[in-house]
Amino acid sequence: MPAVMEQVSKMSTAEKLRLMEYILKSISATVESSGVVSAPSQTKRNKPRISDFIGYGRRFHPEYRSTEDVMRELREGEEE
């Protein structure tokens, strides 16, 4: 704990205010009025989900080709 206090004492006033705002937001997000601790709610997800990429390839290749056709094309040069 003394190391943390030493770091805080070296901070500027603006940095201390930002730190206090961060702490207050994290506390208010985790403790509800009933006293039950919960995870903070996320308002926006930055990382894309796998489901976001379903149908992504159709933007570039609108015609449908079966897997068999694609594999046949890939194996054309293998039989030597």
N, CA, C and O of each residue as an XYZ file, in Angstrom:
320
protein
N       0.806     -1.195      0.000
C       0.000      0.000      0.000
C       0.855      1.267      0.000
O       0.491      2.237     -0.664
N       1.993      1.293      0.729
C       2.809      2.510      0.701
C       3.313      2.857     -0.706
O       3.449      4.035     -1.037
N       3.589      1.847     -1.530
C       4.066      2.108     -2.892
C       2.982      2.788     -3.713
O       3.273      3.672     -4.518
N       1.735      2.382     -3.515
C       0.619      2.991     -4.236
C       0.450      4.435     -3.805
O       0.254      5.314     -4.643
N       0.522      4.687     -2.512
C       0.369      6.046     -1.998
C       1.499      6.948     -2.500
O       1.293      8.136     -2.745
N       2.688      6.372     -2.648
C       3.811      7.139     -3.163
C       3.565      7.537     -4.616
O       3.880      8.657     -5.020
N       3.000      6.614     -5.401
C       2.675      6.918     -6.799
C       1.596      7.996     -6.878
O       1.672      8.897     -7.713
N       0.601      7.900     -6.016
C      -0.490      8.878     -6.021
C       0.035     10.255     -5.625
O      -0.400     11.264     -6.180
N       0.951     10.307     -4.686
C       1.483     11.604     -4.256
C       2.278     12.284     -5.370
O       2.409     13.508     -5.370
N       2.807     11.518     -6.309
C       3.566     12.087     -7.426
C       2.663     12.541     -8.577
O       3.134     13.206     -9.499
N       1.370     12.191     -8.535
C       0.448     12.548     -9.615
C       0.065     14.019     -9.557
O       0.094     14.655     -8.504
N      -0.293     14.533    -10.722
C      -0.810     15.907    -10.762
C      -2.258     15.904    -10.281
O      -2.862     14.844    -10.120
N      -2.804     17.077    -10.056
C      -4.181     17.201     -9.574
C      -5.167     16.637    -10.591
O      -6.127     15.966    -10.212
N      -4.941     16.901    -11.878
C      -5.838     16.394    -12.922
C      -5.816     14.872    -12.968
O      -6.855     14.234    -13.141
N      -4.634     14.295    -12.812
C      -4.522     12.831    -12.804
C      -5.222     12.233    -11.584
O      -5.848     11.177    -11.684
N      -5.119     12.896    -10.446
C      -5.796     12.411     -9.242
C      -7.309     12.465     -9.401
O      -8.012     11.557     -8.957
N      -7.820     13.526    -10.034
C      -9.260     13.627    -10.272
C      -9.746     12.520    -11.207
O     -10.790     11.912    -10.968
N      -8.984     12.260    -12.275
C      -9.361     11.164    -13.179
C      -9.351      9.816    -12.462
O     -10.229      8.982    -12.685
N      -8.358      9.608    -11.605
C      -8.279      8.372    -10.835
C      -9.473      8.233     -9.904
O     -10.042      7.147     -9.785
N      -9.861      9.318     -9.245
C     -11.019      9.267     -8.348
C     -12.301      8.993     -9.121
O     -13.138      8.217     -8.660
N     -12.473      9.611    -10.286
C     -13.654      9.351    -11.114
C     -13.708      7.898    -11.540
O     -14.774      7.283    -11.529
N     -12.562      7.346    -11.917
C     -12.502      5.936    -12.324
C     -12.903      5.021    -11.165
O     -13.673      4.078    -11.347
N     -12.380      5.306     -9.984
C     -12.695      4.479     -8.815
C     -14.173      4.566     -8.472
O     -14.805      3.548     -8.189
N     -14.730      5.772     -8.495
C     -16.153      5.940     -8.177
C     -17.042      5.232     -9.197
O     -18.033      4.606     -8.820
N     -16.702      5.323    -10.482
C     -17.496      4.642    -11.510
C     -17.430      3.130    -11.340
O     -18.440      2.442    -11.486
N     -16.235      2.608    -11.030
C     -16.106      1.157    -10.879
C     -16.856      0.663     -9.645
O     -17.430     -0.426     -9.661
N     -16.852      1.458     -8.579
C     -17.587      1.060     -7.369
C     -19.087      1.116     -7.621
O     -19.813      0.196     -7.245
N     -19.550      2.175     -8.247
C     -20.992      2.299     -8.482
C     -21.489      1.268     -9.475
O     -22.656      0.880     -9.418
N     -20.638      0.811    -10.384
C     -21.049     -0.204    -11.358
C     -21.107     -1.595    -10.739
O     -21.850     -2.452    -11.217
N     -20.334     -1.832     -9.685
C     -20.278     -3.170     -9.114
C     -21.208     -3.380     -7.933
O     -21.601     -4.512     -7.652
N     -21.565     -2.316     -7.243
C     -22.425     -2.454     -6.069
C     -23.779     -1.824     -6.363
O     -23.876     -0.622     -6.606
N     -24.799     -2.627     -6.339
C     -26.148     -2.113     -6.559
C     -26.720     -1.591     -5.244
O     -26.099     -1.729     -4.190
N     -27.881     -1.004     -5.313
C     -28.478     -0.418     -4.115
C     -28.767     -1.465     -3.042
O     -28.789     -1.139     -1.855
N     -28.989     -2.717     -3.442
C     -29.277     -3.760     -2.458
C     -28.017     -4.307     -1.800
O     -28.094     -5.103     -0.864
N     -26.862     -3.880     -2.288
C     -25.619     -4.358     -1.697
C     -25.069     -5.593     -2.373
O     -24.033     -6.112     -1.957
N     -25.737     -6.076     -3.405
C     -25.274     -7.260     -4.114
C     -24.193     -6.843     -5.107
O     -24.375     -5.893     -5.869
N     -23.075     -7.553     -5.096
C     -21.975     -7.232     -5.998
C     -22.238     -7.900     -7.338
O     -22.542     -9.091     -7.402
N     -22.117     -7.117     -8.415
C     -22.305     -7.666     -9.755
C     -21.223     -7.126    -10.675
O     -20.524     -6.170    -10.337
N     -21.094     -7.742    -11.831
C     -20.096     -7.309    -12.805
C     -20.546     -5.997    -13.444
O     -21.744     -5.771    -13.611
N     -19.604     -5.138    -13.799
C     -19.992     -3.882    -14.458
C     -20.591     -4.155    -15.836
O     -20.133     -5.040    -16.559
N     -21.607     -3.395    -16.185
C     -22.257     -3.610    -17.464
C     -21.459     -2.933    -18.566
O     -20.940     -1.829    -18.398
N     -21.376     -3.617    -19.687
C     -20.664     -3.054    -20.829
C     -21.669     -2.365    -21.733
O     -22.713     -2.931    -22.058
N     -21.359     -1.159    -22.133
C     -22.260     -0.440    -23.012
C     -21.953     -0.724    -24.473
O     -22.864     -0.749    -25.301
N     -20.692     -0.936    -24.802
C     -20.313     -1.199    -26.181
C     -19.246     -2.281    -26.214
O     -18.298     -2.254    -25.429
N     -19.402     -3.227    -27.121
C     -18.432     -4.301    -27.272
C     -17.465     -3.926    -28.382
O     -17.885     -3.689    -29.514
N     -16.179     -3.868    -28.074
C     -15.169     -3.496    -29.057
C     -14.725     -4.678    -29.907
O     -14.382     -4.506    -31.077
N     -14.729     -5.854    -29.340
C     -14.268     -7.032    -30.045
C     -15.427     -7.641    -30.837
O     -16.497     -7.867    -30.273
N     -15.237     -7.910    -32.135
C     -16.334     -8.475    -32.924
C     -16.614     -9.927    -32.539
O     -15.721    -10.656    -32.107
N     -17.854    -10.320    -32.705
C     -18.241    -11.703    -32.446
C     -18.094    -12.511    -33.737
O     -18.074    -11.951    -34.833
N     -17.993    -13.820    -33.595
C     -17.903    -14.699    -34.761
C     -19.168    -14.565    -35.603
O     -19.099    -14.614    -36.831
N     -20.304    -14.401    -34.969
C     -21.565    -14.301    -35.702
C     -21.613    -13.069    -36.600
O     -22.401    -13.026    -37.544
N     -20.774    -12.063    -36.315
C     -20.724    -10.880    -37.172
C     -20.142    -11.181    -38.546
O     -20.368    -10.429    -39.494
N     -19.390    -12.282    -38.662
C     -18.713    -12.600    -39.914
C     -19.463    -13.611    -40.774
O     -18.981    -13.981    -41.845
N     -20.627    -14.063    -40.330
C     -21.406    -14.991    -41.138
C     -21.879    -14.266    -42.383
O     -22.500    -13.207    -42.295
N     -21.586    -14.831    -43.537
C     -21.966    -14.226    -44.803
C     -21.008    -13.154    -45.276
O     -21.291    -12.481    -46.267
N     -19.885    -12.974    -44.601
C     -18.928    -11.933    -44.964
C     -18.351    -12.161    -46.364
O     -18.163    -11.204    -47.116
N     -18.071    -13.403    -46.717
C     -17.478    -13.711    -48.014
C     -18.411    -13.449    -49.179
O     -17.947    -13.238    -50.300
N     -19.704    -13.458    -48.945
C     -20.668    -13.220    -50.034
C     -20.567    -11.797    -50.578
O     -21.011    -11.533    -51.695
N     -20.001    -10.893    -49.817
C     -19.803     -9.534    -50.322
C     -18.823     -9.522    -51.489
O     -18.930     -8.693    -52.392
N     -17.869    -10.446    -51.462
C     -16.826    -10.483    -52.473
C     -17.076    -11.550    -53.536
O     -16.635    -11.400    -54.675
N     -17.777    -12.624    -53.178
C     -18.086    -13.715    -54.099
C     -19.579    -14.002    -54.033
O     -19.996    -14.921    -53.329
N     -20.388    -13.235    -54.750
C     -21.842    -13.396    -54.640
C     -22.361    -14.726    -55.196
O     -23.420    -15.192    -54.775
N     -21.628    -15.347    -56.141
C     -22.104    -16.630    -56.671
C     -21.728    -17.747    -55.694
O     -20.645    -17.745    -55.110
N     -22.632    -18.683    -55.536
C     -22.419    -19.779    -54.596
C     -21.666    -20.908    -55.276
O     -22.009    -21.314    -56.386
N     -20.644    -21.410    -54.610
C     -19.917    -22.589    -55.085
C     -19.897    -23.595    -53.950
O     -19.628    -23.251    -52.799
N     -20.183    -24.829    -54.286
C     -20.197    -25.852    -53.242
C     -18.771    -26.149    -52.785
O     -17.802    -25.834    -53.475
N     -18.669    -26.751    -51.631
C     -17.367    -27.122    -51.090
C     -16.664    -28.097    -52.008
O     -15.445    -28.039    -52.169
N     -17.433    -29.002    -52.618
C     -16.838    -29.977    -53.541
C     -16.168    -29.282    -54.724
O     -15.072    -29.668    -55.131
N     -16.815    -28.267    -55.271
C     -16.236    -27.528    -56.393
C     -14.945    -26.816    -55.982
O     -13.965    -26.816    -56.728
N     -14.950    -26.223    -54.816
C     -13.769    -25.500    -54.347
C     -12.629    -26.476    -54.111
O     -11.493    -26.198    -54.496
N     -12.909    -27.619    -53.482
C     -11.866    -28.612    -53.209
C     -11.338    -29.215    -54.505
O     -10.142    -29.483    -54.618
N     -12.209    -29.432    -55.479
C     -11.783    -29.961    -56.777
C     -10.809    -28.987    -57.432
O      -9.796    -29.403    -57.994
N     -11.109    -27.705    -57.360
C     -10.238    -26.678    -57.936
C      -8.880    -26.634    -57.211
O      -7.838    -26.461    -57.843
N      -8.907    -26.789    -55.909
C      -7.643    -26.770    -55.141
C      -6.775    -27.976    -55.444
O      -5.549    -27.877    -55.405
N      -7.389    -29.121    -55.746
C      -6.634    -30.358    -55.966
C      -6.192    -30.543    -57.411
O      -5.524    -31.531    -57.716
N      -6.539    -29.636    -58.302
C      -6.186    -29.798    -59.709
C      -4.672    -29.941    -59.916
O      -4.249    -30.764    -60.728
N      -3.878    -29.192    -59.229
C      -2.433    -29.237    -59.405
C      -1.739    -30.297    -58.590
O      -0.534    -30.489    -58.750
N      -2.442    -30.991    -57.725
C      -1.812    -31.979    -56.845
C      -1.484    -33.298    -57.546
O      -0.510    -33.958    -57.186
N      -2.273    -33.685    -58.529
C      -2.089    -35.007    -59.148
C      -1.010    -34.944    -60.210
O      -1.302    -34.822    -61.400
N       0.227    -35.027    -59.780
C       1.356    -35.011    -60.699
C       2.241    -36.197    -60.478
O       3.249    -36.352    -61.167
